[in-house]
Amino acid sequence: MRLRDVIGAPLALALMLVAPARAQTPTAAPAPAPAATQDADPALWVVKDADTTIYLFGTVHVLKPGLSWFDEAVKKAFDDSKELVLELPDLDQAAIQQAVLARAPDKSGTPLSAKLPEAERPLYSKAIADYAAPVGLTEPVMDRFKPWFAAITLTQLPLAKLGYDPSSGAEKVLTAAAKAANKPISGLETIDQQLGYFDTLPEPQQIKFLELTLKELPKEGETLDKMVKQWAAGDPEALGATINEGLREQPEIGAVLLTERNKRWASWIADRMKQPGVVFVAVGAGHLAGKDSVQNQLTPYKITATRVNY
């Protein structure tokens, strides 16, 4: 499973910024000439009854500049909506730092590197040297944190060098547009909930999560490019297969980070359908793909999500 696809964009960015205070956000390479705008038509669904309409839009939390997706049916659905609902809305960075630092430090006294299987320690050291050290994050510092925090932090650090900009992610664009239009913005989850998904995992699962992350890091750019291409093409089946590859190795984490959350969000949608209005719900595209998707979790409520063709 790709970490960035199961946690909200604000949390992903905040974790990168929190990693420890002395570390600095990675600096992107000098900006190239503006890329030609590339058309994208990501998937959009709608659920409606006589007086309620809920749009379901799958996002990618980080994108490269130059991708034109906030137009056509997506823009119309957003403009027609009276409110925006995200996984986790933009939050005060100081509050996020406080929440992260309350959970992420490991107080056991055992360094993180010592918890890893001996065969995996060289990968851990190399990942820190390649991705963390350039921003001032050393192995002794990382060793003081829990495995889940190390995994997420290491996943975020290469993004700038790969040409991805968190500020160009779909949630950032939607949030800015909602604020400009004075639309209310709310979240399906809280910062403490999202941190808790990782922090309450048994330590062996956290360590395995970190091991899988270390193995995936060298091909992160290739994988992310593939996912964005599938998202832009409006191909949720292919995207779901790509995102969920890791579930074959660690289904327990998939249940916590994907399936159970999708069930809760389907319940939220069912409840929201009892109120009139038009709502634009934007969550990570992985939650709207595959057999455990939010759409499929709506079946027990006798609610059908219809794909919007455009």
Secondary structure, 3 states (H helix, E strand, C coil): CCHHHCCCHHHHHHHHHHCCCCCCCCCCCCCCCCCCCEECCCCEEEEECCCEEEEEEEECCCECCCEECCCHHHHHHHHHCCEEEECCCCCCHHHHHHHHHHHCECCCCCCHHHHCCHHHHHHHHHHHHHHHHHHCCCHHHHCCECHHHHHHHHHHHHHCCCCCEHHHCHHHHHHHHHHHCCCCEEECCCHHHHHHHHHCCCHHHHHHHHHHHHHHHHHHHHHHHHHHHHHHCCCHHHHHHHHHHHHHCCHHHHHHHHHHHHHHHHHHHHHHCCCCEEEEEEEEHHHHCCCCCHHHHCHHHCCCCEECCC
